[in-house]
Amino acid sequence: MESKRQQKFSRLIQKELADIFQREVPHLFGGAFISVSTVRVSPDLGLARTYLSVMMAPNPQELLLEVRLNTKTIRHHLAQRIKSQVRVIPELSFYLDDSAEYAANMDKLFSGLEIPPAPEEDEDDDTYTK
């Protein structure tokens, strides 16, 4: 359970990172659309686990590797934006958020199920009335 402080800090990080990915460093990732879906912050606010959703990228794993290679640049941009609001700029670790893919896969599985219709009960059956 995250404290109110952690929740507030993670919302700040999420908002600023989303803006950084959209405005500051899109040239680093070849035009792929990267959105920040979730940020989880450690209790000491020293580590921010950032989950990214990726669109228009041929290989999301390679894009994640590129993001990880550019973590220092991204953290620098983050520091420039939040330095007056926080004491310590957290270390950033990036992960792919596959919840959208998971949901789409589950929808596909459920839509492919063959569910037989329920048997119609015979109203003239006297087996239960005695």
C-alpha positions, 0 to 999 in steps of 0.5 A: 500500500502506497502512502499519500506521499508516494502516490503524489510523487508518482503522479508528478513523475508520471505527468512529467515523464509523459511530457518528456517522452512527447515533447523533449526526446521523441527523436531518440525513439524513431517516432514511436509513441510512448506513454507512461501508464504507471509509476511506482515509487519506493518508500524512500522516493529514491527509485521510480519503476516506470511502466511504458505503453508503446505504439507504432514500434515494430519491436517494443523490446528493442525500444525498451532497450533504447529507453534504458540506454537513454535513461541518463538523458531522460532523468536529466530532463526530469531533474530540470522540471522537478528540481524545485519540488523535490529533494532527490531525483529518483533513479528510473527503471523502465518496464513494458506495460503489457496490460493492454496486450493481455486484455486484448488477448483475453477478449480474443480468447473469450470471443472464441469460446463456444458456449452451448445454449442452456437446455430448455426446461420442460414445463410439463415435467412432474418429477419435481412436483410431488 
